[in-house]
Amino acid sequence: MNHEVIFTGFGGQGLLVVSKLLAQAAVEEGKDVLFFPVFGGSIKGGPVHCTTIISDQPIISSPIVECPDAAVMMAEYGYDLFAGKIKPGGILMLNSSLLDKNPERKDLKIYKIPASQLAEQEIGNIVSGSMVALGAFNQITKLVSPEALLKGMEKILPPYRHKMISVNQAAIKCGTEYAKSMQPA
């Protein structure tokens, strides 16, 4: 198995954290991982995309992915850049709270989740929208166990952010539960 995922949106949405968390969870399960973040000159509000490659075999490829297996898009940025490049049969997950698109590709599994809205209404923290999306994405793909995601949180967050662990874990669980009833669009 070799699975390439791109998370995209804008700085401040926690995309570096969710990508790193997915990578850490895969490491916890003994998989090989490559994590490659790209962000603009300004962290907050600037364009961000992160690539996470997870494999059961040693990864000997470049971290720059031309055609990912999946993309999780949290905002407008990245849609034009990546939506057309996802491998046929791949997954496109859209944060429908901030991204109103109806992709025309028929060769993808397209999921829409109001991640930012769920984070605000269910968790009380809109910044946790990317964690909601990660929980949903992982429920659909089963890339790592939910337990590995929750366990990896303490390792990837700096100590001064540990107060956010319970909020982030609740957001992941919210996304996981939401995805259990999701169908591709």
C-alpha positions as CSV (number, residue, x, y, z in Angstrom):
1,M,0.0,0.0,0.0
2,N,1.2,3.5,-0.9
3,H,-1.3,6.3,-0.2
4,E,-0.6,9.9,-1.1
5,V,-2.8,12.6,0.5
6,I,-2.8,16.3,0.1
7,F,-4.4,18.6,2.6
8,T,-5.0,22.1,1.3
9,G,-6.5,25.4,2.5
10,F,-5.1,28.5,4.2
11,G,-2.8,29.2,7.1
12,G,-4.5,29.1,10.5
13,Q,-6.8,26.1,9.7
14,G,-4.4,23.6,11.3
15,L,-3.5,21.8,8.1
16,L,0.1,21.3,9.1
17,V,-1.1,19.8,12.4
18,V,-3.6,17.4,10.8
19,S,-1.1,16.3,8.2
20,K,1.6,15.7,10.8
21,L,-0.9,13.9,13.0
22,L,-1.9,11.5,10.2
23,A,1.8,10.9,9.6
24,Q,2.5,10.3,13.3
25,A,-0.4,7.9,13.5
26,A,1.0,5.9,10.6
27,V,4.4,5.8,12.3
28,E,2.7,4.5,15.5
29,E,1.4,1.6,13.4
30,G,4.9,0.8,11.9
31,K,4.3,2.3,8.5
32,D,6.8,4.4,6.5
33,V,5.8,8.1,6.2
34,L,6.9,11.1,4.2
35,F,5.5,14.5,5.3
36,F,6.0,17.6,3.2
37,P,4.4,21.0,4.1
38,V,4.3,24.0,1.7
39,F,3.1,27.4,2.9
40,G,3.1,30.9,1.7
41,G,5.1,33.8,3.1
42,S,2.4,34.6,5.8
43,I,1.4,31.7,8.0
44,K,-2.0,33.0,9.0
45,G,-4.3,33.4,5.9
46,G,-1.7,32.4,3.3
47,P,-2.0,29.4,1.0
48,V,-1.0,26.0,2.6
49,H,-0.8,22.5,1.3
50,C,0.7,19.5,2.9
51,T,1.5,16.1,1.4
52,T,1.5,13.0,3.5
53,I,2.6,9.7,2.0
54,I,1.9,6.5,3.9
55,S,3.3,3.1,2.9
56,D,3.8,-0.4,4.1
57,Q,7.1,-0.4,2.1
58,P,10.1,2.0,2.3
59,I,9.3,5.2,0.5
60,I,11.9,6.0,-2.2
61,S,9.9,8.6,-4.1
62,S,9.9,12.4,-4.1
63,P,7.7,14.2,-1.5
64,I,6.3,16.3,-4.4
65,V,3.2,14.4,-5.6
66,E,1.9,15.0,-9.1
67,C,-1.3,12.9,-8.8
68,P,-2.4,12.1,-5.3
69,D,-4.7,9.4,-4.3
70,A,-6.7,11.8,-2.2
71,A,-7.1,15.5,-1.4
72,V,-8.8,17.1,1.6
73,M,-9.7,20.7,0.7
74,M,-10.6,23.0,3.5
75,A,-10.9,26.2,1.5
76,E,-10.8,27.6,-2.0
77,Y,-7.0,27.6,-2.2
78,G,-5.8,24.5,-3.8
79,Y,-9.0,23.5,-5.6
80,D,-7.9,24.6,-9.0
81,L,-4.4,23.4,-8.3
82,F,-5.2,19.8,-7.1
83,A,-8.8,18.8,-8.0
84,G,-7.9,17.9,-11.5
85,K,-4.8,15.9,-10.6
86,I,-6.3,13.3,-8.2
87,K,-5.8,9.8,-9.5
88,P,-8.9,8.2,-11.1
89,G,-10.8,6.3,-8.4
90,G,-9.4,8.6,-5.8
91,I,-11.0,10.7,-3.1
92,L,-11.8,14.4,-3.0
93,M,-13.1,15.7,0.3
94,L,-14.5,19.2,0.4
95,N,-15.1,21.4,3.4
96,S,-18.6,22.5,2.3
97,S,-18.7,25.2,5.0
98,L,-16.1,27.2,3.0
99,L,-15.9,25.6,-0.4
100,D,-18.9,25.6,-2.6
101,K,-17.9,23.5,-5.6
102,N,-19.6,20.8,-7.6
103,P,-16.7,18.9,-9.3
104,E,-17.6,17.5,-12.6
105,R,-15.2,14.6,-12.4
106,K,-17.1,11.3,-12.4
107,D,-14.0,9.2,-11.8
108,L,-13.6,10.3,-8.1
109,K,-15.3,9.6,-4.9
110,I,-16.4,13.1,-3.8
111,Y,-17.4,13.8,-0.2
112,K,-18.7,17.0,1.2
113,I,-18.5,17.7,4.9
114,P,-19.4,20.9,6.6
115,A,-16.3,20.6,8.7
116,S,-15.9,24.2,9.9
117,Q,-19.6,24.4,10.7
118,L,-19.5,21.1,12.7
119,A,-16.4,22.3,14.6
120,E,-18.1,25.5,15.6
121,Q,-21.5,24.0,16.5
122,E,-20.5,20.6,17.9
123,I,-17.1,21.4,19.4
124,G,-17.3,25.1,20.0
125,N,-14.1,25.8,18.2
126,I,-14.1,26.6,14.5
127,V,-10.4,26.2,14.2
128,S,-10.9,22.4,14.8
129,G,-12.6,22.1,11.4
130,S,-9.5,20.4,9.9
131,M,-9.6,17.8,12.8
132,V,-13.2,17.1,11.9
133,A,-12.3,16.6,8.3
134,L,-9.4,14.4,9.3
135,G,-11.7,12.2,11.4
136,A,-14.1,11.9,8.5
137,F,-11.3,11.2,6.0
138,N,-9.8,8.5,8.1
139,Q,-13.2,6.9,8.7
140,I,-13.7,6.7,4.9
141,T,-10.2,5.5,4.0
142,K,-9.2,3.5,7.1
143,L,-5.6,4.6,6.6
144,V,-4.8,4.4,10.3
145,S,-6.7,3.3,13.3
146,P,-8.8,5.9,15.2
147,E,-6.8,5.0,18.3
148,A,-3.5,5.9,16.6
149,L,-4.9,9.3,15.6
150,L,-5.9,10.1,19.1
151,K,-2.7,8.7,20.6
152,G,-0.4,10.6,18.2
153,M,-1.8,14.0,19.3
154,E,0.4,14.3,22.4
155,K,3.5,13.6,20.3
156,I,2.9,16.2,17.6
157,L,1.7,19.1,19.6
158,P,4.1,21.2,21.6
159,P,3.6,21.2,25.3
160,Y,2.0,24.7,25.3
161,R,-0.7,23.3,22.9
162,H,-1.5,20.2,25.0
163,K,-4.6,22.1,26.4
164,M,-6.1,21.6,22.9
165,I,-5.7,17.8,22.9
166,S,-9.2,17.1,24.3
167,V,-10.8,19.6,21.9
168,N,-8.9,18.1,18.9
169,Q,-9.8,14.5,20.0
170,A,-13.5,15.5,20.2
171,A,-13.3,17.0,16.7
172,I,-11.8,13.9,15.3
173,K,-14.5,11.8,16.9
174,C,-17.1,14.2,15.6
175,G,-15.8,13.8,12.0
176,T,-15.5,10.0,12.4
177,E,-19.2,9.8,13.5
178,Y,-20.4,12.2,10.8
179,A,-18.6,10.1,8.1
180,K,-20.3,6.9,9.1
181,S,-23.4,8.1,7.3
182,M,-21.6,9.9,4.4
183,Q,-22.0,8.8,0.8
184,P,-20.0,10.1,-2.2
185,A,-21.7,13.0,-3.9
